[in-house]
Amino acid sequence: MNHESIQAYGLWGLAIVNSAIFILFALSFFKPKTDTDWRSFSAFSAFLIALFAEMYGFPLTIYLFSGWLQSHFPQVDWLSHDAGHLLEMMFGWESNPHFGPFHLLSFALIGAGFWLISKGWQELYTAQQTSALATRGLYARIQHPQYAGFILIMTGFLFQWLTLLTLGMYPILVYMYLTLAKNEEHTAEAEFGERWLQYAQVTPRFIPDWRRMFSRDR
């Protein structure tokens, strides 16, 4: 066991700082207003806290599976911080895991998620100023860009630093966002009536219809 391995965890200050940075960053984009908004954001914050607690504090997942991991991947120093990138380690990425395929994919997903949240909020805010239904920009492609953004961010972090806690929380949070999306749809239908029904009929909830988009752009 080398000195670097010993010092890889127990860095609770870093866990707190990183959690705070990402939570405040997301808060500046999402800008929750209703009780429902705050509940969904609180659940997302709990996901981030659980993630960084294992990333810098105590590697619970590696500890619980240490016997299996050591027997199947004896070449890996599972006490090192790099070993926390489980997917890179298990698929044999021997170079710096920060430049591994799963890590790069995670950056793309996280970046796209924050962009969706930020851009979606701007477009929604513009529509709300005139009490109109948001149907332009991202909302012309999908009904719930902000919730899609949160799901992308969580998916990205799972690819980057897989843990038991975040893996267990992930389907719960996805279900929560799906439920919130349906509730918002009922509210929009009650407020906008036929206008909403026409919009919802041709606009997917979370995943754009790329074929329709490309055919429309021609």
N, C-alpha and C positions, 0 to 999 in steps of 0.2 A: 504494500500500500504506500503510494508516494504522497508527498506533502500536498501536491496539487489536488489529488483525490480527496484528501481529508478536508481541504478548504472549499470543495465544490458546492457544499450545501450549508445550511444554517445561516444563510444570508437573508435574514428576515427583513432587514432594512430595504434591500433590493426588491424583495417581494412586495412590500408595502408601496414603495415608490413606483414600481412598474404598474401595479394594480391601479394606483391613483391616476397615473398618466393616461392609461388607456380608458379608464372610466370617465375622466374629465374630457378626454378627446371625443369619446362617443357622445357624451352629454352635450358638448358644444354643437354637435351635428344634429342630434335627435330632438333636443329641446322638448322633453315631455311636459304636458300640461294637465291632462286628466289623471284621475286615480289609476285608470287602466294603463296609461302610458308609464306611470311611475312603477307599477307592479312589474310590467314587462322589462323595464330598464333595470329594476332591482335584481330580477332573476338573471339578466345578462351580466350584471356586475358580480353576482355570486359566482358565475361561471369563470370570470376573469380572476377573481380572488383565489378560487380553487386551483386554477391553472398555475398562477405565479407562486402559490404556496408550495407546490411540488417542484416547480422549476428552480426555485432558489432556496426554499426552506427545508422541506423534508421530502425525499423522493419515495412516497408511500407505494406507488405502483411498482417501482423497481425493487423495493424492499420485500413486498409480498411475493413477487415472482423471481426473486434473486436466485433461488435454487434452480429453477427451470431455465432461466436465462443463462446462468453460468455453465450449465451442463450442455446447452445447445449452442452457445456462442462463447466458448472459452477464451477466444482471442480478444474479447472486448473487456476493457476495464470498466465494470459497471458502477464503480464509485466515482468515475470522472463525470464532469458536467456534460461533456459531449455525448455520453451514453444515454442521456435523457431524450435524445432524438431517436426514439425507439425504432421508428420505421427505417431510418437511414442505417442504423446498426444492424437490424434484423435482415435487411436486404443487401447487406454487404458493401455499403458505401464506405470505402476506406479513407477517402480524403476528408477534408474539413466538412462536417455535416451542415454547416451554414450555407454551403454551396451545393448541397445535395438536391436531387430532383424533388423530394417531398418538401424540403424547406423552401425552395424557390416557388413551388406550387402554392405553398401556404402564403407567401408574400403576395402573390398575384390575387389569391382569393380574399385575403384581408384588405388589400388595397381596393379591390373592386367593391367589397362590402362597405367600406367607409365612404367611397364615392357615391354609391347608391343611396346611403343614408343622407349624406349632405345634399346631393342634387335633388333627391326626392323631397326633402324638407323644404328647400327653396321653392320648388314648383308647387307644393301643397300650400305653402304660406301665401304665395302669389294668388292662387285660386281663392283662398279663404278671405282675402281682402275684399273681394267682390261677391262673396257668398256663392261662388260658382263651383261646379264640379271639376276637380282636377282631371283633365283628359289630355294634356299636352306633355311633350318631352318624354320623360320616363313613363309617365302615366298613360301615354299612348301605346306603350309596349306591354306593361304589366300593371295590375291594379295595386300592388303593395310593394313598391320598391324598397321602402325602409325596412320592412320585415324581412324581405329577401336579403337585404344588406346584412342584417344581424345574423341570419343563418349562414351566409357566406363567411363572415368573420369567424364564427364558431367552427365551421368546417375547416377553415384555414388553420386555426390553432390546433385542431385535432391532428392534422397532417404534420404540423411542426413539432408538437410536444404532446403525445398521446398519454393520457392518464385514465385511471379507473373512474375517478370522480367526474371528470369532464365528459368522459364517454357515457357515463350513466346519466348525467344531466342533459346531454345533448338531445335525446329524443323527447324528453320532458319539455325542454324549451321550444323545440320545433313544434310540438303539439300546442303549446301555449300561444305561439305566434299564429298558428293556423286558426285557433279558436278566436283570437283577437281579430284576425282578418275577417272571419265570418261575421263577428259582431259588428265590425265597422261596415260591412256590406249591408247588413240589415238596417243600420242607421242611415246609410246613404240612400237606400231604397225608400225609406220613409220620408227623407227630406227631398229627394230629387225625382222620385217616382219613375215615370217612363224613360226619362233621360238616363237614369242610372241603369235601368234594365237593358236599354239599347247598348250602352257602353260595356256593361258586363258580358253581354252576349258575344262580343267580338274581341274582348281584351282578356288574355289569360291572367290568372292570379299572380303567379310567381315566375314562371318560365316563359320567355317570349316565344311567339310563333315565328321563328326565323323565316320560314318559307313565305308566310304572308307579308313579312316586312320587306324581304328582298323583291317579291313580286310587285309590291306597292311602290318601291323605289325606282322601278324600271320605267 
